[in-house]
């Protein structure tokens, strides 16, 4: 099975779910450090992905509260890809850091979807069995964007500078 050619997150329109700076055209372009993972689309593979990202960020002395936020957001984005993409291709994960930000991109190669706007001030219905992932990401990260074209790409940014 041939995997689709990778695309940059800005090659197609993105829906901004939450952004600290909506005028910012893209996430950090020149990160100092990068971790790239191919995650098997199975929930059993998520522990290893979380551990790898946690170790990577701690090695770079990212503050622990930001590490926790990024790891939980990664987990939610990957769970969404596993549950809803319909793809058996690995989920592409890229974590990049610079002096002030951690950026996270989670890309699946599935059917894609049109996300609804998420307001972090309005929690989802607690009686629903799904629908919390994007809400959590919007609450934990400073910038969350979802783009759909030949799959779904969730791009997030977390400020880590004091």
C-alpha positions in Angstrom: 0.0 0.0 0.0 1.4 3.4 -1.0 1.2 6.2 1.5 0.2 9.6 0.3 3.0 12.1 -0.2 3.4 14.3 2.9 2.1 17.8 2.6 2.7 20.9 4.7 -0.1 22.0 6.9 -0.4 25.3 5.0 -0.9 23.6 1.6 -4.7 23.6 2.2 -7.2 25.7 4.1 -7.2 25.3 7.9 -10.0 25.9 10.4 -8.6 27.8 13.4 -10.2 26.4 16.5 -8.4 28.6 18.9 -5.6 30.9 18.4 -3.8 33.3 20.8 -2.8 35.4 17.8 -5.2 34.9 14.8 -3.0 37.1 12.6 -0.1 34.7 12.9 0.0 33.0 9.5 1.7 29.8 10.6 3.3 28.0 13.5 7.1 28.3 14.2 8.9 27.8 10.9 12.5 27.1 12.1 12.5 24.9 15.1 15.7 24.1 16.9 14.8 20.5 17.7 12.4 18.1 16.1 11.0 14.6 16.8 9.1 12.7 14.0 7.1 9.6 14.8 5.0 7.2 12.8 2.3 5.9 15.1 0.5 2.6 14.4 -3.2 3.4 14.3 -4.1 1.4 17.4 -4.7 2.6 20.9 -2.1 0.1 22.2 0.6 2.1 20.3 -0.2 5.4 22.1 1.7 4.7 25.3 5.0 4.4 23.4 4.2 7.7 21.5 3.3 9.5 24.7 6.5 8.2 26.3 8.7 9.3 23.4 7.2 12.8 23.3 7.5 13.2 27.1 11.1 12.1 27.1 12.0 14.4 24.1 10.4 17.5 25.7 11.9 16.8 29.1 15.4 16.4 27.5 14.9 19.9 26.2 13.9 21.1 29.6 10.4 22.2 28.5 8.4 23.1 31.7 6.5 20.1 33.1 3.1 21.7 32.8 3.6 22.3 29.1 4.9 18.7 28.7 1.7 17.4 30.2 -0.5 19.7 28.0 1.3 18.7 24.8 1.3 14.9 25.7 -2.4 15.0 26.4 -3.2 16.9 23.3 -1.1 14.4 21.3 -3.0 11.6 22.8 -6.4 13.1 22.0 -5.4 13.9 18.4 -4.1 10.4 17.8 -7.3 8.9 19.4 -9.4 10.9 17.0 -7.3 9.7 14.1 -7.6 6.1 15.2 -11.4 6.3 15.8 -12.5 8.4 12.9 -10.0 8.4 10.0 -10.7 4.9 8.7 -7.0 4.7 7.7 -4.6 1.8 8.4 -1.6 4.0 7.5 0.6 5.2 10.3 -0.3 8.5 12.0 2.4 11.0 11.3 3.4 13.0 14.4 5.9 15.8 14.4 7.0 17.7 17.5 9.2 20.7 17.1 10.6 23.2 19.6 12.3 26.5 19.6 13.1 28.9 22.4 9.5 30.0 22.9 7.2 27.3 21.5 6.4 23.7 21.1 4.5 22.8 18.0 2.8 19.5 17.4 1.4 18.2 14.1 -0.7 15.0 14.0 -1.6 13.8 10.4 -3.8 10.9 9.5 -4.4 9.6 5.9 -8.1 8.9 6.3 -11.4 10.4 5.3 -11.1 13.8 6.9 -13.9 15.8 8.5 -15.2 19.3 8.8 -14.6 20.4 12.4 -17.1 22.5 14.2 -15.9 25.6 16.0 -14.8 24.9 19.5 -15.2 27.4 22.3 -12.9 26.5 25.3 -15.3 28.4 27.5 -18.2 26.1 26.7 -17.6 22.5 27.8 -19.1 19.7 25.7 -22.3 17.8 26.9 -21.1 15.5 29.7 -23.7 12.9 28.6 -22.2 12.5 25.1 -20.0 9.6 24.6 -17.5 11.5 22.4 -16.7 15.1 21.5 -14.2 16.1 24.2 -10.9 15.7 22.2 -10.9 19.0 20.3 -12.3 20.8 23.3 -9.4 19.5 25.5 -6.9 20.5 22.8 -8.4 24.0 22.5 -8.2 24.4 26.3 -4.6 23.1 26.7 -2.9 24.6 23.7 -2.4 28.2 22.6 -3.2 27.6 19.0 -5.1 24.7 17.4 -5.9 24.3 13.7 -7.5 21.5 11.9 -7.1 21.1 8.1 -8.7 18.4 5.9 -7.5 17.2 2.6 -6.6 13.6 2.0 -6.9 13.1 5.7 -6.9 15.3 8.7 -4.0 17.4 10.0 -4.2 18.9 13.5 -1.6 21.5 14.1 -1.1 22.9 17.6 1.3 25.3 19.4 2.1 25.8 23.1 4.1 28.8 24.3 6.8 27.7 26.7 8.9 30.9 27.2 8.5 32.7 30.5 
